[in-house]
């Protein structure tokens, strides 16, 4: 959250929807293989996720009714999604009544066009930005650049990513893959006005960034933000952040443009009571976030005098139409699921090739783009369920992952006359297991595995079709001398097992 909750990358939009690949055409397994070979990256990620996990666990344990809060958050989100069209209409009316201008954008291309036109109309060639996942999703920075407008990231981590010509790898901590020494190098190389004796002390690094940004805050005419929440009954937008850069962007420039996904709505102001407890504890491990900025339209003589709100669909209506996948829209982008995910901790965010990494990325990106564009992501999980346990709005991520895997399998089978190797293997297993006689014969045949595992005590890679891919990454236990069925027959007499086909 923060500066932290809203985010932004340097991702060229690959489709009108924008939620494109960061890694080119590499699938998750290939990209993850590269990341796993980077020991520095793994060390940085391991340290950072361990620290955030411990902070979160500590502050969550302090709240006696945490489970009730999670349930309340879930119910508010489910209710809002069930009545989204009505709440959006109410929200638009309230924003307009308070002097704001609402723009609707079906996809990334439309949203980018609206924003670029608005900035051009102000006659400026530079804007300051508050971290925002929505603008990252649509590739707004690249669209602005193509329009001759420079977008300056003001969140510290986003600034590091931008100056490093890099890509974010975490929703909340976009530069989580960098350590202090690397950040110092980037600042010395890219900040023209930095002290050449800069150390890698965190306070010194933050001070250098503050100096670099201050002049921009004071001179910017236009700011661009996302929104953590929109309140339907009042037309209020909310941004929560940790650094104060958001507050500067939201109050100092003459014009404010906010890009907000349509799913960010809450019905009433009092709903914030739930989410402002859930969000900071789940994201940064803080009891409350340092800055919560709320604004409603335009207030004469106070803050930006022109406010534009771009309400972004970009695939969300399609997600909402899927009863089994729509809970992904309930996400409040806290990133708790990333920090507990054993796959994310080892592979890092870039391997997902999606603006939304980690478990939430694995269920949200394929739904926003269509499963064919991010087909490997639903498989980027061990289905251990740690993400579900920590999610502050109780999104059952493993269940949606399985749903998306099924969707992908069905789409594959509809397109190919020859079933996949996995489907063939599953059918073979089903055939064998549906008959006691066939199962018994298979178990006897399995004893051959004792030969394969003779030397190491486990069966390593078996270079046969169907099993090679599975065994190249896993060792199989060597089958025992005696199967359970043989043992049972020896102990109790062969009552059930000798009856043949049933
Ligand atoms: S899915 Fe849940 S845990 Fe993950 S980012 Fe969204 S709200 Fe947070």
Boltz pocket constraint, residues with backbone or C-beta under 6 A from the ligand:
constraints:
  - pocket:
      binder: B
      contacts: [[A, 282], [A, 330], [A, 331], [A, 332], [A, 333], [A, 334], [A, 335], [A, 336], [A, 337], [A, 338], [A, 360], [A, 387], [A, 390], [A, 391], [A, 392], [A, 393], [A, 394], [A, 395]]
      max_distance: 6.0
